[in-house]
Amino acid sequence: MNKPALIVMAAGMGSRYGGIKQIDPIGPNGEIIIDYSVYDALRAGFGRVVFVIRKEIEEAFRERVGSTIEKQIDTHYVFQELNKLPTGFSVPAGREKPWGTGHAILMAKEKIDGPFAVVNADDYYGVKSFKGMADYLMNAQDKNGKYDFSLMGFVLKNTLSENGSVARGVCEQDKNGYLVDVKERTKIQPFKDGVKFEENGVWHNVSEESLVSMNMWGFTKSLFSELESGFPEFLKANMTNPKSEFFIPEIVGNLVRKGKATVKVLSTDDKWFGVTYKEDKPLVQEAVRQLVAKNVYPAKLWS
């Protein structure tokens, strides 16, 4: 059976971080979070990695990634640029923000020939998360007229940053462990009186025990046809909003509500961590040091 592929979304702007966080070293020998993700993916059984990046960081990214990861796994690069739009559309004046995770995944279409997973470049997901996802994707197959998707969920309170707000897809699942709905919340933050998300200038309560998506998804190739048809519709409705994004949680949520897809919520006890803000970096470095001390990873990852 073909090994699943891994798409790593690494085209983010890093505006809150203040630099190219995708290649900022956090390991004892200069390893970046991507190194640990690919290392775990290899051990789990993935056979290819596709990096979605921006043209402007290509040289630095290839220099950093190419020196290690290209020697370990079949590696490809694709580009998420503002002007990569369907025929008949052009970039509106003042638009600087990328078109979102749905658009990023769509850029990788030509490099994917079977089931695949999607992760963020700046998030650490853990050994068991990649193994659970790989095992599911090995047998993923659309059936009974529905797409066979999956999601690795994390408890909200374990994914918050001490240094500011974060974006999370808040999930609801049924008694059989299948996703019922997912809503993208772009500004979630802990307060003294609980965790809240902001929407249209108003703060709303959300349970800290909520299951959230950290953008670790599993898909069959069928997703690409939905992205190709859905992106033009998104553009028609949102061209005048300079901050609108084609979010994958919203796309998947719509497919679930329409009965076109099932999404199996996979379980893991791995702890997530990531670098949303520059101030997060020392916390991530310490977390990696502890994992090395526990022999989860060698001190020199690619030795």
MIZAFI-126197 format. One record per residue (C-alpha): residue in three letters; x, z, y. Coordinates in steps of 0.02 Angstrom, whole numbers, plus 50000, padded with zeros to 5 digits. Layout:
N
ALAXZY ...
***
This chain:
303
MET500005000050000 ASN500644995750174 LYS501295010150276 PRO500305014150434 ALA501035010250605 LEU501255022050751 ILE500885017450932 VAL501765028551058 MET501015027751233 ALA502485029651352 ALA501905020251507 GLY501295035351606 MET501835036951786 GLY502465054951773 SER501845058851948 ARG501535077351911 TYR503185078851817 GLY504275070851950 GLY505265058751842 ILE505305048451682 LYS504755062751570 GLN504675051251418 ILE506575051251405 ASP506995068351478 PRO508055077851348 ILE507345093951276 GLY508285096051110 PRO509975104651078 ASN510885087951068 GLY509915078451200 GLU508405074251091 ILE506795069251178 ILE505035073151119 ILE504865055251055 ASP506335058450937 TYR505395072750854 SER503785062750843 VAL504635047950759 TYR505645059450646 ASP504025067650588 ALA503165050850571 LEU504555044150460 ARG504445059450347 ALA502555057550340 GLY502625039350284 PHE502415028550439 GLY503325011950430 ARG503335004950607 VAL503325011450785 VAL502675001950938 PHE503125008851109 VAL501965004851254 ILE503015005951412 ARG503104999251589 LYS504304985151635 GLU505134995751768 ILE505745008651641 GLU506184996051505 GLU508074996551529 ALA508215015451531 PHE506975017351389 ARG507795004551275 GLU509515011851309 ARG508925029251262 VAL507775024851117 GLY508755010051051 SER510305020451021 THR509395031050893 ILE507645026450841 GLU507915007650818 LYS509155012050681 GLN507865022550588 ILE506235012450588 ASP505514995250625 THR505364996550815 HIS504404986050943 TYR504054986751130 VAL502544980651226 PHE502134982351410 GLN500654990051499 GLU500604982251672 LEU499224982251803 ASN499114963251803 LYS498834961751615 LEU496984958451637 PRO495694947051555 THR495424929751629 GLY494424930451789 PHE495064947551845 SER496444952251967 VAL497194968652024 PRO496194975752170 ALA497104980352330 GLY497764998152327 ARG497724999952138 GLU499285009052075 LYS498635019551930 PRO498785011951753 TRP497155006151673 GLY497135020151545 THR497435023651361 GLY496205010451298 HIS497154997151393 ALA498825003951330 ILE498275002551148 LEU497604985051177 MET499334979451232 ALA499984983051056 LYS498724972050965 GLU499954958350912 LYS501144971050834 ILE499854979550722 ASP499314972650553 GLY498414987450474 PRO497875005550502 PHE498825014350640 ALA498975030750734 VAL499135033350921 VAL500095047451008 ASN500715051851182 ALA502575050651215 ASP502665067551302 ASP501695077951175 TYR502385086951022 TYR501145086550878 GLY502065094250731 VAL502555090150553 LYS500875093650471 SER499925083750602 PHE500885067850563 LYS500775070850375 GLY498895073550382 MET498635058150488 ALA499745047150379 ASP498865052850220 TYR497165048550294 LEU497725031550360 MET498425026550191 ASN496635025650129 ALA495715021450290 GLN494485007250266 ASP492945001850363 LYS491415003350253 ASN489515003150260 GLY489594993950425 LYS490585007750510 TYR492375009150569 ASP493415022450480 PHE494305031950620 SER495105049150627 LEU495675062150751 MET496895076650745 GLY496115091050841 PHE496905106050927 VAL496145122150994 LEU496015120951184 LYS496825137851221 ASN498385132151127 THR498575116451233 LEU498495123051411 SER499935123051535 GLU500405138451635 ASN500905127051777 GLY499325117351821 SER497855107551757 VAL497855096051605 ALA496775081751539 ARG495935084051370 GLY494575075651267 VAL493355089551223 CYS492615086651049 GLU491045091150954 GLN490985089350764 ASP489635090750630 LYS489595102050476 ASN490505088850373 GLY491975087850493 TYR491515071550578 LEU491575069150765 VAL489885069550853 ASP490505066851031 VAL492065067751140 LYS492125069051328 GLU493695066151431 ARG493995080351552 THR495385075551672 LYS495645092651752 ILE495595108051639 GLN496385124351696 PRO496405142851647 PHE495745155351774 LYS495585174351771 ASP493755172651722 GLY494025159251588 VAL494475141151561 LYS493605128251670 PHE493575109551702 GLU493295100851868 GLU492085086451890 ASN491565078952056 GLY492255093852149 VAL491325106752044 TRP492135118451916 HIS491225120951750 ASN491565133551611 VAL492225127551443 SER492585137851288 GLU494435141051256 GLU494035138851071 SER493425120951098 LEU494225107750989 VAL495125095051096 SER495955078451071 MET497785077151117 ASN497675058351095 MET498245058750914 TRP497035046150842 GLY496955036050683 PHE496165018650685 THR495885003150583 LYS496224986250663 SER494384984950705 LEU494694995050862 PHE495524980250946 SER493954969650946 GLU493034983951031 LEU494404985651161 GLU494414967051196 SER492544966551225 GLY492444983351314 PHE493854981351440 PRO493034967251541 GLU491424977351548 PHE492404992451610 LEU493244981851744 LYS491584974851806 ALA490914992451829 ASN492465000951898 MET493504988351997 THR493154997152163 ASN493705014252098 PRO495615015452115 LYS495695030451997 SER494565024251857 GLU495345022951683 PHE494835014851518 PHE494965030951416 ILE495085030051226 PRO494065046151201 GLU492615038551298 ILE492755022251201 VAL492745031151033 GLY491355042751090 ASN490265027851133 LEU490585019850963 VAL490095036050875 ARG488495037750977 LYS488035019750936 GLY488315022650750 LYS489715009850742 ALA491105021950691 THR491415038050598 VAL492855049050654 LYS493525061650531 VAL494195077150620 LEU495795081950531 SER496455099750531 THR498195106550565 ASP498945123450606 ASP500385115450700 LYS500535121350880 TRP500525108151016 PHE501685108351166 GLY502115095651298 VAL502865092151469 THR501475089051593 TYR502455097551733 LYS504315099751767 GLU504055118551748 ASP503485115651568 LYS505205109551515 PRO506055126551485 LEU504565131951377 VAL504705116151273 GLN506585118151254 GLU506345135951191 ALA504995130251069 VAL506175117050999 ARG507585129750983 GLN506435140750879 LEU505955126150766 VAL507785122050738 ALA508135140350699 LYS506745139850568 ASN507535124150491 VAL506025113450533 TYR507275101350612 PRO509165099550601 ALA510115104150759 LYS510705086050773 LEU509135076250733 TRP509835058950695 SER511495064050615 
***
